[in-house]
Amino acid sequence: MRRAWAFAAIYVCWGGTFLAIRYVVAEMPPFLGIALRCAGGSLLFFAWLSWRGTLERADVAQWRTALVAGVFLFLGCHGLLARAEQRVSSAEAALLMTSIPLWLVLLDAARRREWPGRRLLVGLAAGTLGVGVLTFGGGAWSGGSLDRLALLFSGLCWAVGSLVGRDGARPGSAAQATAMQLTAGTVALLVVSLILGE
């Protein structure tokens, strides 16, 4: 039963994210919209940590990790995702973002210089093939090839940011690490939004 709830959370929360972004970009510029979303999340996390009295004093190394991870996670991934969703459907975006596990495994294997196990490779190959068939196999696609590449690259950015956030210096609280990454992502997104004249 617990596994069923976990999958339900993935389908609703993770899948719902792409639909929510699709609605956001219909009303406002993509980088600005994601910046506001990240800012709201950051403020909620910091307020919650402060209310509980568990907010730690972060050092320079922890902020450096948060900066790099936040730029990859929220500018590189969600910013590009939102920009692509101006032209592609949320379902198509979600489909291509399933490349994240493939990127995670490949990057982690390269970092550890250890080839993944056979069962894992078979599973990844089957999943990648399935996504390829669903995405490129004759169905209608609402965006161009650049949009597909942008979405695949945004998946790579999420994987890089996840690994940086996992392996770098960070506070003891996962909630505070997330809040710091959201803050860094907000700043990066706002800078890009200003540069683009959004």
C-alpha positions in Angstrom: 0.0 0.0 0.0 2.9 2.3 0.8 4.3 1.8 -2.6 1.0 2.6 -4.2 0.8 5.9 -2.3 4.4 6.7 -3.4 3.6 6.1 -7.1 0.4 8.2 -6.7 2.5 11.0 -5.3 4.9 10.8 -8.2 2.1 10.8 -10.8 0.2 13.7 -9.2 2.9 15.9 -7.8 5.6 15.3 -10.4 3.2 15.1 -13.3 1.2 18.1 -12.0 4.3 20.2 -12.1 4.5 20.2 -15.9 0.8 21.0 -16.2 1.2 23.9 -13.7 4.2 25.3 -15.6 2.2 25.1 -18.8 -0.5 27.3 -17.2 2.1 29.7 -15.9 3.9 30.3 -19.2 0.5 31.0 -20.8 0.2 34.1 -18.5 3.8 35.3 -17.9 7.3 35.0 -19.2 9.0 31.7 -18.5 12.0 32.7 -16.5 10.1 35.3 -14.4 7.4 32.8 -13.7 9.8 30.1 -12.5 11.7 32.8 -10.4 8.4 33.7 -8.6 7.7 30.0 -8.0 11.2 29.5 -6.6 11.0 32.6 -4.4 7.7 31.5 -2.9 9.1 28.0 -2.1 12.3 29.5 -0.6 10.3 31.9 1.6 8.0 29.1 2.8 10.9 26.8 3.7 12.8 29.6 5.5 9.7 30.7 7.4 9.0 27.1 8.4 12.6 26.5 9.6 12.6 29.8 11.5 9.2 29.0 13.2 10.6 25.6 14.3 13.8 27.1 15.5 15.9 24.8 13.3 17.4 27.4 10.9 21.2 27.0 10.9 23.9 29.5 10.0 25.2 28.4 6.6 28.9 28.8 5.8 30.4 29.9 2.5 31.0 26.3 1.3 27.3 25.4 1.8 26.2 28.5 0.0 28.6 27.7 -2.9 27.0 24.2 -3.2 23.5 25.8 -3.1 24.5 28.3 -5.8 25.8 25.7 -8.2 23.0 23.2 -7.5 20.3 26.0 -7.6 21.6 27.3 -11.0 21.5 23.9 -12.6 18.2 22.8 -11.0 16.1 25.9 -11.4 17.7 27.9 -14.2 19.1 25.1 -16.3 16.2 22.7 -15.7 13.0 24.5 -14.8 13.9 27.7 -16.7 14.5 25.8 -20.0 11.6 23.6 -19.3 9.2 26.6 -18.9 10.6 28.2 -22.1 10.1 24.9 -24.0 6.5 24.5 -22.6 5.6 27.7 -24.5 5.5 25.5 -27.6 5.2 21.9 -26.3 2.5 20.2 -24.3 3.0 19.4 -20.6 2.6 15.7 -21.4 5.4 15.8 -24.0 7.6 17.7 -21.6 7.0 15.2 -18.8 7.8 12.4 -21.2 11.2 13.8 -22.2 12.1 14.7 -18.7 12.1 10.9 -17.9 15.6 11.1 -19.2 16.7 12.3 -15.8 17.3 8.8 -14.3 19.5 8.0 -17.4 21.6 11.1 -16.9 21.9 10.5 -13.1 23.2 6.9 -13.6 25.6 7.9 -16.4 27.0 10.9 -14.5 27.3 9.0 -11.3 29.1 6.1 -13.0 31.5 8.5 -14.8 32.2 10.2 -11.5 32.9 6.9 -9.6 34.6 5.4 -12.7 32.5 2.3 -12.1 30.2 0.8 -14.8 26.6 0.3 -13.8 25.4 -3.3 -13.2 23.8 -5.3 -16.1 20.3 -5.2 -14.6 20.4 -1.5 -14.2 21.6 -1.0 -17.8 18.9 -3.3 -19.1 16.3 -1.3 -17.2 17.6 2.0 -18.4 17.8 0.8 -22.0 14.2 -0.5 -21.9 13.0 2.8 -20.3 14.9 4.9 -22.8 13.6 2.9 -25.7 10.1 3.2 -24.5 10.4 7.0 -24.2 11.9 7.1 -27.6 9.1 5.2 -29.2 6.5 7.3 -27.4 8.2 10.6 -28.2 9.6 10.1 -31.7 7.4 7.2 -33.0 5.1 8.9 -35.4 2.9 10.7 -32.9 2.1 14.4 -33.3 4.7 16.6 -31.7 3.8 20.2 -30.9 7.4 21.5 -30.8 10.5 21.4 -33.0 13.7 19.4 -32.6 15.3 22.3 -30.7 12.6 22.0 -28.1 13.3 18.3 -27.6 17.0 19.0 -27.3 16.3 21.8 -24.8 14.1 19.4 -22.7 16.8 16.7 -22.8 19.4 19.2 -21.8 17.2 20.5 -18.9 17.0 16.8 -17.7 20.8 16.7 -17.7 20.9 20.0 -15.7 18.5 18.5 -13.1 20.8 15.4 -12.8 23.9 17.6 -12.4 22.3 19.8 -9.9 21.0 16.8 -7.9 24.5 15.3 -7.7 26.1 18.6 -6.8 23.5 19.1 -4.0 23.9 15.6 -2.8 27.7 15.5 -2.7 28.6 19.1 -1.9 28.8 20.9 1.5 25.3 21.4 2.9 23.5 22.1 6.2 22.2 19.2 8.3 18.6 20.0 7.3 17.5 18.9 3.9 14.8 21.5 4.1 17.3 24.3 4.6 19.5 23.0 1.7 16.5 23.1 -0.5 15.6 26.6 0.6 19.1 27.8 -0.1 19.1 26.2 -3.6 15.7 27.8 -4.3 17.1 31.2 -3.3 20.1 30.8 -5.6 17.8 29.6 -8.4 15.6 32.6 -7.9 18.5 35.1 -8.2 19.8 33.3 -11.3 16.4 33.3 -13.0 15.7 36.9 -12.2 19.1 37.9 -13.7 18.3 36.0 -16.9 14.8 37.4 -17.0 16.2 40.9 -16.8 18.8 40.3 -19.5 16.1 39.0 -21.8 13.8 41.9 -21.0 11.0 39.8 -19.6 
